[in-house]
Amino acid sequence: MRVTTCGALAAPLFAGLALAGAANAAVAGTQTFDQTYPVASALCAKAPAGTLPKRLEENKAAVITACNTLQDAFGPLQSAVTSAEQQYSSTVASEQAKVHAVCPPTTAAGRPACRSARQAALAADGAARSTRRAAVLTYHGSVETNREAFWTTISNLRSSTS
């Protein structure tokens, strides 16, 4: 009884997580640098203003360099994922237009051509979806890798002044 109840409760939870993952895929690359790295961008704003925490004041130039590295890496990531999203949308629209052009609404004469157009559209859409998914995964992975590298650098700078 318990296993069934837990399973019944877990299914909606996992479905919700899957939808949340899909929602995140749709917004990849739409956030600004400040939204993507809120804490890091706040620290980066303090460096040129001269308001860094005491343990980082001596390493102001290194903090600025770490901030520039983080920000310089963000632009190409955002461009790549945005480009993949645009390519996907363009492919889907193009394939949909081809299907509508080939598939007459009421005649049976065009059915083989229509079936062929739909199969081609499915294949093209699937390839574009795979490309978009790879770009989104690369984007998220790189954002996290860059975040970790930034904070490792900042942590090392903090501990070097102790």
C-alpha positions as CSV (number, residue, x, y, z in Angstrom):
1,M,0.0,0.0,0.0
2,R,2.7,2.4,0.9
3,V,4.7,1.8,-2.3
4,T,1.6,2.5,-4.4
5,T,0.8,5.7,-2.5
6,C,4.4,6.9,-2.8
7,G,4.4,6.1,-6.5
8,A,1.1,7.9,-7.0
9,L,2.5,11.0,-5.2
10,A,5.9,10.8,-7.0
11,A,4.4,10.7,-10.5
12,P,3.0,14.3,-10.4
13,L,6.2,15.5,-8.8
14,F,8.3,14.1,-11.6
15,A,5.9,15.4,-14.2
16,G,6.3,18.9,-12.6
17,L,10.0,18.6,-12.6
18,A,10.0,17.6,-16.3
19,L,7.8,20.6,-17.1
20,A,10.1,22.9,-15.1
21,G,13.0,21.6,-17.1
22,A,11.2,22.3,-20.4
23,A,10.4,25.8,-19.2
24,N,14.0,26.4,-18.4
25,A,15.0,25.2,-21.9
26,A,12.6,27.8,-23.4
27,V,14.3,30.7,-21.5
28,A,17.9,29.8,-22.0
29,G,19.8,32.9,-23.1
30,T,17.0,35.3,-22.5
31,Q,18.3,36.6,-19.2
32,T,20.9,39.3,-18.9
33,F,24.3,38.8,-17.3
34,D,23.0,40.4,-14.1
35,Q,20.1,38.0,-14.0
36,T,22.2,35.0,-14.7
37,Y,24.9,35.8,-12.2
38,P,23.2,38.1,-9.6
39,V,25.7,37.7,-6.8
40,A,28.7,37.8,-9.0
41,S,27.5,40.8,-10.9
42,A,26.9,42.6,-7.6
43,L,30.5,41.9,-6.5
44,C,31.7,42.9,-10.0
45,A,29.9,46.3,-9.6
46,K,31.7,46.9,-6.3
47,A,35.2,46.5,-7.8
48,P,35.3,49.6,-9.9
49,A,33.3,51.5,-7.3
50,G,36.0,50.7,-4.7
51,T,33.6,49.1,-2.3
52,L,34.9,45.5,-2.3
53,P,34.9,43.6,1.0
54,K,38.1,44.0,3.0
55,R,39.5,40.6,2.2
56,L,39.3,41.4,-1.6
57,E,40.5,45.1,-1.5
58,E,44.1,44.2,-2.0
59,N,43.2,42.1,-5.1
60,K,41.0,44.6,-6.8
61,A,42.7,44.1,-10.2
62,A,42.4,40.3,-10.0
63,V,38.7,40.6,-9.1
64,I,38.1,42.9,-12.1
65,T,39.9,40.4,-14.3
66,A,37.8,37.5,-13.0
67,C,34.6,39.7,-13.6
68,N,35.7,40.5,-17.1
69,T,36.5,36.8,-17.8
70,L,33.0,35.8,-16.6
71,Q,31.3,38.6,-18.6
72,D,33.3,38.0,-21.8
73,A,32.3,34.3,-21.7
74,F,28.6,35.0,-21.3
75,G,28.0,36.9,-24.5
76,P,29.0,34.1,-26.9
77,L,27.1,31.5,-24.9
78,Q,24.0,33.7,-25.0
79,S,24.4,34.3,-28.8
80,A,24.8,30.6,-29.5
81,V,21.7,29.5,-27.6
82,T,19.7,32.4,-29.1
83,S,20.8,31.5,-32.6
84,A,19.9,27.8,-32.1
85,E,16.4,28.9,-30.8
86,Q,15.9,31.1,-33.8
87,Q,17.0,28.4,-36.2
88,Y,14.6,25.9,-34.5
89,S,11.7,28.4,-34.8
90,S,12.5,29.1,-38.4
91,T,12.8,25.4,-39.3
92,V,9.5,24.6,-37.7
93,A,7.7,27.5,-39.5
94,S,9.3,26.6,-42.8
95,E,8.4,22.9,-42.6
96,Q,4.9,23.8,-41.4
97,A,4.4,26.0,-44.5
98,K,5.7,23.3,-46.8
99,V,3.2,20.8,-45.3
100,H,0.3,23.2,-45.7
101,A,1.3,23.9,-49.3
102,V,1.4,20.2,-50.2
103,C,-1.5,18.9,-48.1
104,P,-4.8,19.9,-49.7
105,P,-7.6,20.1,-47.1
106,T,-10.1,17.9,-48.8
107,T,-8.7,16.0,-51.8
108,A,-7.5,12.4,-51.5
109,A,-5.3,12.8,-54.6
110,G,-2.4,14.5,-52.8
111,R,-2.2,12.1,-49.8
112,P,1.1,10.4,-50.8
113,A,2.8,13.8,-51.3
114,C,1.2,15.0,-48.1
115,R,2.5,12.0,-46.1
116,S,5.9,12.5,-47.6
117,A,5.9,16.2,-46.7
118,R,4.8,15.5,-43.1
119,Q,7.6,12.9,-42.7
120,A,10.2,15.3,-44.1
121,A,8.8,18.0,-41.7
122,L,9.1,15.6,-38.7
123,A,12.7,14.7,-39.6
124,A,13.7,18.4,-40.1
125,D,11.9,19.5,-36.9
126,G,13.6,16.6,-35.0
127,A,17.0,17.6,-36.2
128,A,16.4,21.2,-35.3
129,R,15.1,20.2,-31.9
130,S,18.2,18.2,-31.2
131,T,20.4,21.1,-32.2
132,R,18.5,23.4,-30.0
133,R,18.6,21.0,-27.1
134,A,22.3,20.5,-27.4
135,A,22.8,24.3,-27.5
136,V,20.6,24.7,-24.4
137,L,22.5,22.0,-22.5
138,T,25.8,23.5,-23.5
139,Y,24.6,26.9,-22.4
140,H,23.5,25.8,-19.0
141,G,26.6,23.6,-18.5
142,S,28.9,26.4,-19.5
143,V,27.1,29.0,-17.3
144,E,27.6,26.7,-14.3
145,T,31.2,25.9,-15.1
146,N,31.9,29.6,-15.5
147,R,30.1,30.4,-12.2
148,E,32.2,27.8,-10.4
149,A,35.5,29.0,-11.9
150,F,34.6,32.6,-10.9
151,W,33.8,31.8,-7.3
152,T,36.9,29.5,-7.1
153,T,39.0,32.4,-8.2
154,I,37.3,34.8,-5.7
155,S,37.7,32.3,-2.9
156,N,41.4,31.9,-3.7
157,L,41.8,35.7,-3.7
158,R,40.0,35.9,-0.3
159,S,42.2,33.3,1.3
160,S,45.4,34.7,-0.2
161,T,44.9,37.9,1.9
162,S,44.2,36.2,5.2
